[in-house]
Amino acid sequence: MTDEPLVLAVDDLPANVRLLDAVLSPRGYRVLGAGSGPEALALVAEHRPDLVLLDIVMPEMDGYEVCRRLRQDPATAFLPVVMITASGDQERLLAIEAGADDFVAKPFDQAELLARVRSLLRIKRYHDTIEGQAAELAEWNRTLEQRVQEQVEQLERMGRLRRFLSPQLADLVVSSGDESFLDSHRRDITVVFCDLRAFTAFAETAEPEEVMGVLDDYFQALGDLVTRFEGTLERFTGDGLMVFFNDPLPCEDAPLRAVRMAVAMRNRIQGLAQGWARHGYDLALGVGVAQGYATLGRIGYEGRSDYTAIGNCTNLAARLCAEARPWQILLSPRVHAAVEEFVTSEPVGELTLRGFSRPVATFNVVGLDAARISS
């Protein structure tokens, strides 16, 4: 509603319309005139007045019929209507039955007319305010439902991505909405494979609850380091864990980062092993690190997928891990060449590995050269 309420005056006598205009306009009302029922309905649909002053006796369509049609239309069901009657009780009763909100007898008293108009417009303002607030509330609810649905979808996507991506990368995928880099592609990666020495013998003799307790501590420790070094977790397999670097996001120092993570894993698990030893569990960590080209991408089916790497380097890392003695971190020749100046290492010799036709020159990481890494 504007500052000047719009009143539709309906009367088949133009003089009566002019009279209503003369009374209302000086008091701040805009007056629109109609000379018949059909014209009144058309003007209501076009201009949406705030109140209708409606004569009863008109040719073609009387005021009762106009009022009934206004009440049948949801858009005008609550539009204030004041019937102008000849003061007969029967006319007033019919006006109320037709849906009129109030009535004024002819000849009308100006003060009474203005009072009734002001009263009904005040009620209409309250009604419009309530309708506006209801519409806003409905829109807020729709927006809230949409936002909740979007957040649920994001959380579901985040949960799926966090199975194999670092939290930073998972956040990036969700915020950007771009998962194209998870499609199948080829890239040079560095792979870390680790598992526990003597775990099979331990699992055969220990209670299942003890095995689960050891694995929980073990993977909690390793998972924290995978996240810290921003590696991509490929899978858990029993007591084994496979992580790779330089995919999906590029990592210029992938070999060094992989070795640094492996050393941190060894240090962390050595701390856990002291507690395990007090319970009679003789467990140690073995790690294999290899570098090479692999095909990477998301595999699975709708509702369940993993991000995996397939290639010779993954097999090499797994074979080196299997050959590693307790607490050894075995490096392939290419990884060793990339990190040689940053680590203290010792040659293990050429190992004959299952699935490889030639022996592989292998090196064990004794420790890191902290001075060179920090420089």
Helices and strands as residue ranges (DSSP letters): E 6-10, H 14-24, G 25-27, E 30-34, H 37-47, E 51-55, H 63-72, E 81-85, H 89-98, E 102-105, H 110-161, H 167-176, G 180-182, E 185-197, H 199-205, H 208-228, E 232-237, E 240-245, H 254-278, E 284-301, E 304-310, H 312-323, E 329-331, H 333-339, G 340-342, E 343-351, E 360-368, H 370-374
